[in-house]
Amino acid sequence: MTLKSGIVFSLLLSLLLSQSGCTGVLWTEGEFDAYKEPAPNPNLKLYASKQGEDILVVYSEYSERRNTTHTRAYWLGRNEARVEDKHKPHFANSKAINEMTEVPVFYGSPNTNYPGFYAICATNGPFFTLYSGRREVGFYDLPVYKDMQGTVEKIALTPVTASADVAMVSGVVGFCVLYEWALAQSGYPIQVGR
């Protein structure tokens, strides 16, 4: 390979690799992701289980992809880590509320002291603070998570983009091989090293 063709090959290959290929762009800059999050008015309702060991959170969820809202329910304690990590909670059946005690939800401080559970819901965000009497139990965000359909679409497109990447690299290598072959056929000596 001549110095000139080596430089051309290196430049073309570095240009190709610096653009990270189609697969890299798909996974880093793909606009496939959409989120599910609390609706602007989440209609938050809380229910304590009979033994009081967990709270069922019922709220309205908005789907960014479908532009729809529907009711969701999940157990607060069992899903606390998942919600904090922006993962989809394990949803529960909201029909179980018939056998539970409703937890009062206030928008602002209540005027009376409740001996049991109650919550103060934020008016400027998707979160609430849970209390038991005068003791604060915790501060909780409502779930916000990717809907995973974007990931499925990316997985489905990855073989196509990987094939395009292979085709581009093959094209660069093929161009360099043809260039070298043309030089050899033209009668110019091929220099190896100095």
Residue, then its C-alpha position, 0 to 999 in steps of 0.5 A: m500500500t502506498l503512502k498516498s493510498g494509506i492516507v486516503f484509507s485512514l481518512l475515509l475509515s476515521l471519518l466513518l468511525s467518527q460518525s459512530g455508524c448508523t447503529g451508534v446513532l440509533w441507540t444514542e440519538g434515536e427519537f424513539d423514547a416516549y414517557k408515561e407520567p402523571a397527568p397534569n391533574p393526577n386525581l390522586k387517591l390513596y388507600a391503606s390496606k386493612q393491616g396498614e402495612d402498605i398504601l395503594v396509590v391510584y392516579s391518572e397516568y398520561s401516555e406521551r406516545r398515545n396522548t391518552t390518560h388512564t387510571r393506574a394503581y400500585w403499592l407504594g412500599r413495594n414499588e418505592a425503589r422502582v419509582e425512585d429509579k424511574h422504572k415502571p412500577h408493578f401495577a395492581n388492580s384498583k378494584a381492591i379499594n373496596e376492602m380498604t380505608e381511603v386515606p385523605v389527600f389534601y392540597g395544602s395543610p389540613n386544619t385538623n389533626y388526623p390520627g391515621f394516615y393522610a397525604i399532602c399533595a403538591t400543587n406544582g408537581p407530581f409528588f406527595t408527602l405521607y403522614s401518620g398523625r403528626r409524623e412524616v412517613g415520607f416524600y414520594d414522587l408519582p411514577v415517570y418512566k419510559d414506555m419501552q416501546g422505543t427500546v423494542e423499536k430500536i432492537a428491531l432496527t438494530p440488524v438493519t443499521a448494523s448491516a448498513d454499518v458493515a456495508m459502509v466499512s466494506g465500501v471503504v475497504g473495497f474503494c481502497v482495494l480498487y484504488e490499489w489495484a488501479l495503481a498497480q494496473s497503471g504501471y506505477p510502482i507500489q511502494v511498501g514502506r520507504 
